[in-house]
């Protein structure tokens, strides 16, 4: 065990803090700034809103893992631990994907890494399979529910490496679940009816977990015991607050996500983006030139 901290006048014994989330967030920030610098050198400046979106996503993860939220959530308050999960998985994912949109995405990783990975066909095939909507949604839901099974949830509370694995899997599958919706390989996000349905269905299925925490007659995670009493809550009230937070976030995601994808449904952003791609534009110009040349040849040939 590590040192104790004082939160709202209560001394809480905590596990040794993990440097892994901090190192990963700092690394992600440096890669992002590097990509921005490369694009700036080519005359392409990333919009402020996009940069703020990405850095806000990283800041949420750091707040969740490097402040009092982590030790108090793992030791005393289920509600604070649930808030931590929301700040790692649900809230940062769309912000990060929005922030890394093309063209920045293509400069995020060093060129050598991109080329090496692109040449590994099994990796490309697995990634193409994972990012299909059905698979991405299924992986996210399985991960969400699996980690809330009491034996796995309580293992994460008592073992730091398991805790880090839990957080990493939440962050990774959160990004995966949002990938088909926001697809950062395009400069803009295209609205679709199926995307609105995807958001609604995902949050309704995931929201069942929040309903269970609110309505369950007993304490689901016995490891917490009666420690919430030190903060003026009994165990069931703490558990209900946790479930309520999940439902509030799910409701907000449905409201914002469904509205956005329906409102932007007819703008055809992805088709426009494809034309903006220099490679595609060059291919179209070359094809038009070749066709024009062949038509001139036919016109000059005697009938």
ZIGI-V346560 format. One record per residue. PSI is psi in whole degrees, -180 to 180 (none if undefined). Layout:
psi = [PSI & PSI]
This chain:
psi = [152 & -159 & 173 & 155 & 161 & 117 & 116 & 37 & 6 & 128 & 128 & 123 & 134 & 160 & 158 & 131 & 145 & 133 & -8 & -51 & -38 & -48 & -42 & -41 & -41 & -43 & -43 & -37 & -41 & -41 & -39 & -46 & -36 & -46 & -41 & -40 & -42 & -46 & -37 & -38 & -18 & 11 & 14 & 108 & 130 & 130 & 147 & -41 & -40 & -42 & -41 & -39 & -48 & -47 & -31 & -40 & -45 & -39 & -38 & -42 & -41 & -42 & -38 & -30 & -17 & 9 & -172 & -20 & -39 & -57 & -41 & -36 & -35 & -18 & -38 & -44 & 115 & -38 & -39 & -34 & -37 & -38 & -40 & -44 & -40 & -36 & -14 & -41 & -51 & -46 & -42 & -32 & -54 & -32 & -42 & -44 & -38 & -38 & -25 & 17 & 155 & 144 & -6 & -36 & -37 & -6 & 4 & -49 & 148 & 148 & -39 & -40 & -47 & -45 & -43 & -48 & -40 & -25 & -8 & 99 & -42 & -37 & -44 & -40 & -43 & -43 & -41 & -37 & -43 & -36 & 4 & 143 & -47 & -44 & -46 & -44 & -42 & -43 & -42 & -45 & -42 & -44 & -45 & -51 & -35 & -45 & -14 & 3 & 130 & -43 & -39 & -39 & -45 & -27 & -37 & -28 & -25 & -12 & 119 & -43 & -38 & -39 & -45 & -40 & -42 & -48 & -42 & -44 & -36 & -46 & -45 & -46 & -26 & -45 & -42 & -43 & -33 & -16 & -49 & -25 & -44 & -20 & 85 & 0 & -13 & 152 & -33 & 164 & 129 & 132 & 144 & 148 & -40 & -29 & -40 & -43 & -36 & -49 & -46 & -49 & -43 & -45 & -30 & -42 & -45 & -32 & -18 & -34 & -42 & -40 & -40 & -42 & -35 & -40 & -12 & 132 & -19 & 179 & 122 & -42 & 97 & -17 & -32 & -26 & -134 & 25 & -24 & -20 & -29 & -20 & 13 & 17 & 144 & 170 & -41 & -38 & -42 & -43 & -40 & -37 & -41 & -48 & -38 & -39 & -41 & -43 & -37 & -46 & -42 & -43 & -42 & -41 & -42 & -46 & -50 & -47 & -50 & -44 & -46 & -48 & -25 & -41 & -37 & 14 & -30 & 13 & -11 & 45 & -39 & -37 & -40 & -40 & -40 & -38 & -27 & -16 & 123 & -38 & -46 & -43 & -41 & -40 & -41 & -44 & -41 & -42 & -41 & -39 & -43 & -40 & -41 & -39 & -42 & -36 & -38 & -37 & -43 & -37 & -30 & -10 & 129 & 139 & none]
